[in-house]
Structure formats: C-alpha cells, structure tokens
Amino acid sequence: MRWRNTRKGYGWVAITLHWLVALVVFGLFGLGLWMVELTYYDPWYRQAPAIHKAVGVLLFLAVVGRLVWRGINPSPALPGSRIERVAARLVHGALYALLLAVMVAGYLISTADGSAIDVFGLFSVPATVADLPDQEDVAGVVHFWLAWTVIVLTGLHAAAALKHQFIDRDGTLMRMLRPGDIDSPTRKGE
C-alpha cells in the first residue's frame, strides 16, 4: 500500500486528505446556507451553528495537516503545458489561502462575543480576538463571500481535472482516485 507520493502519483494520505477536505467544504457550505435561514424557534437554530463551528475547527486542522504533508511529501509532477502548470499552482495556492481565510473569518464570527468554540466536547478553541468594531458582522460578510469564492474556484478546479482526464487523457483525475505510479498516456501528436 503506497502512503507517500511519488513523482508520478499521489499516495493514500494525500488522496484521503484531498477528498476529505472537499467533502467537508461542500458539506459546511450547504449547512451554512441552510442554517442562516433557521428561525429562533427551529430545533436546529443552536445545534446547526455548533456543528458548523466544530466541524470548521476540525477542517482547519485537516487543512493544516494537508499543508504539512504537502511540505514534507512533494506532489507529483503536473501534466499539461507550462501555462496549465502555472495555472494549477496558482489555483492550488489560492484554494489553500482562501480555505484558511474563510476559516479565520468563521472563527472571528464565532468568537466575537468572547465565547470559545466547543469542538464536540473534545476541546475548546478560546476567543483571542473579541473586541474589533462590528467584528461579527464584518467577519460574516467576509466569510460569506470567501466561502462562495472557494466553491466557484473548486468548481473550476474540478472542471480542469475533468478536462485533463477526458479531453487530454493524461490521467490527472486517476492520480487523485488511486495511489501509485500511473504513467500519463501521451496525447496524439506528441
């Protein structure tokens, strides 16, 4: 079983973290859209935000873990033209930066009143900044727009992966579905 990346393919750790982060991001996005429509008397009015916050903290830890893993375990070489490789690096960097920024904004919303974030009774994340002017409102607007930006950029990322897999036929998507040394088939004319 291949845990680490190679020059040609991703290992199980990178693959698992990639799909875990993707699923959690889309789940939190959906939960966030749903919970802001709840009324005070809805039974989920307090429970949904508590789940959203706790899972958000765990997602933050997963993203940091993914960045550490990426730092100590280099990614496989990117296929495509030079401009596609540069675009891929920029999009990946933007996704990581936006994910961290949306979670910082979420933290600022959640701790604006000085309360800690409880993570399913396992531990709490204390409020370290709670006295900024209009902290909850400003962070809420930032969180909302950053979350939408992450979703749109993730859609572009997925579209590019599908283009590489089904039009270019270079095995890009397969590298993120199963570990190993997957040789990219050459395109016609190369």
C-alpha positions in Angstrom: 0.0 0.0 0.0 1.5 3.3 -1.1 1.2 6.0 1.6 3.6 8.6 0.2 3.5 10.4 -3.2 5.9 9.5 -6.0 7.0 11.6 -9.0 4.1 10.1 -11.0 1.3 9.6 -8.5 -0.3 10.5 -5.1 -0.2 8.3 -2.1 -3.2 7.3 0.2 -2.5 10.1 2.7 -2.7 12.9 0.0 -5.7 11.3 -1.7 -7.6 10.8 1.6 -7.0 14.4 2.7 -7.9 15.8 -0.7 -11.3 14.1 -0.8 -12.0 14.6 3.0 -11.4 18.3 2.7 -13.5 18.5 -0.5 -16.5 16.7 1.1 -16.3 18.7 4.3 -16.0 22.0 2.5 -19.1 21.3 0.4 -21.0 19.9 3.5 -20.1 23.0 5.5 -21.2 25.2 2.6 -24.6 23.5 2.4 -25.0 23.6 6.2 -24.1 27.3 6.3 -26.6 28.2 3.6 -29.3 26.1 5.4 -28.7 27.3 8.9 -28.8 31.0 8.2 -32.5 30.6 7.2 -33.4 28.9 10.5 -35.8 30.8 12.8 -35.3 31.2 16.6 -37.9 28.5 17.3 -36.4 25.9 15.0 -34.9 23.0 16.9 -31.7 23.3 14.8 -31.3 27.0 15.5 -28.5 26.4 18.0 -27.4 22.9 17.1 -26.6 23.6 13.4 -24.2 26.5 14.1 -22.5 24.5 16.8 -21.9 21.6 14.4 -20.8 24.1 11.7 -18.2 25.6 14.1 -16.9 22.3 15.4 -16.5 20.8 12.0 -14.9 24.0 10.8 -12.2 23.7 13.5 -11.6 20.1 12.5 -11.4 21.1 8.9 -8.8 23.8 9.8 -6.7 21.0 11.4 -7.1 18.8 8.4 -6.1 21.7 6.0 -3.0 22.4 8.2 -2.2 18.7 8.2 -2.6 18.6 4.4 -0.2 21.6 4.0 2.3 19.9 6.4 2.1 16.7 4.4 2.5 18.5 1.2 5.6 20.2 2.5 7.3 17.0 3.6 6.0 14.9 0.8 6.3 16.6 -2.6 3.5 16.4 -5.1 3.8 14.5 -8.4 4.8 16.4 -11.5 2.0 18.2 -13.1 0.9 17.3 -16.7 0.0 19.8 -19.3 1.5 22.9 -20.9 3.6 25.4 -19.0 0.7 27.8 -18.7 -1.5 24.9 -17.4 1.1 24.0 -14.8 1.4 27.6 -13.6 -2.4 28.0 -13.5 -2.7 24.8 -11.5 -0.1 26.0 -9.0 -1.9 29.4 -8.7 -5.3 27.8 -8.2 -4.0 25.3 -5.6 -2.3 28.2 -3.7 -5.4 30.3 -3.9 -7.6 27.4 -2.7 -5.4 26.9 0.4 -5.2 30.6 1.1 -9.0 31.0 0.7 -9.8 28.0 2.8 -7.6 29.3 5.6 -9.1 32.8 5.3 -12.7 31.6 5.3 -12.0 29.6 8.5 -10.3 32.6 10.2 -13.3 34.7 9.3 -15.6 32.0 10.7 -13.5 32.0 13.9 -13.9 35.7 14.2 -17.7 35.4 13.8 -17.9 32.6 16.4 -15.7 34.3 19.0 -16.9 37.9 18.6 -18.8 37.7 21.9 -15.8 36.3 23.7 -17.1 32.7 23.8 -14.8 29.8 23.0 -15.7 27.3 20.2 -16.6 23.9 21.6 -15.5 21.0 19.4 -17.9 18.2 20.2 -16.9 18.3 23.9 -13.4 17.1 23.0 -11.7 20.5 23.3 -12.4 24.2 23.0 -10.8 26.9 20.9 -10.6 30.1 23.0 -11.6 33.6 21.8 -8.4 35.5 21.3 -9.9 38.5 19.4 -13.3 39.7 20.5 -13.2 43.4 20.6 -13.0 44.6 17.0 -15.7 47.1 15.9 -18.6 45.2 14.2 -16.5 42.0 14.3 -19.3 39.6 13.9 -21.0 41.5 11.0 -17.8 42.3 9.1 -16.4 38.8 9.5 -19.8 37.4 8.5 -19.8 39.2 5.2 -16.1 38.2 4.6 -16.9 34.6 5.5 -19.9 34.5 3.1 -18.0 35.9 0.1 -14.9 33.8 0.7 -17.0 30.7 1.0 -18.7 31.4 -2.3 -15.2 32.1 -3.9 -13.9 28.7 -2.6 -16.9 26.9 -4.1 -16.6 28.7 -7.5 -12.8 28.1 -7.6 -13.3 24.5 -6.6 -15.8 24.1 -9.5 -13.1 25.4 -11.9 -10.6 23.1 -10.3 -12.9 20.1 -10.9 -13.7 21.2 -14.4 -9.9 21.4 -15.2 -9.4 17.9 -13.7 -12.2 16.5 -15.9 -10.8 18.3 -19.0 -7.4 16.7 -18.3 -8.9 13.3 -17.7 -11.4 13.1 -20.6 -10.1 15.5 -23.3 -6.4 15.5 -22.7 -6.5 11.9 -21.4 -3.4 12.4 -19.3 -4.5 10.5 -16.2 -4.8 13.6 -14.0 -8.1 12.6 -12.3 -7.0 8.9 -11.8 -3.9 10.1 -9.9 -6.3 11.5 -7.2 -8.5 8.4 -7.2 -6.0 5.7 -6.7 -2.4 5.7 -5.4 0.6 4.5 -7.4 2.8 5.3 -10.3 0.3 6.0 -13.0 2.0 6.8 -16.3 0.2 9.6 -18.2 -0.6 8.4 -21.7 0.7 10.6 -24.3 -1.7 12.7 -26.4 -2.0 12.1 -30.1 0.7 14.1 -31.9 3.2 14.1 -29.1 
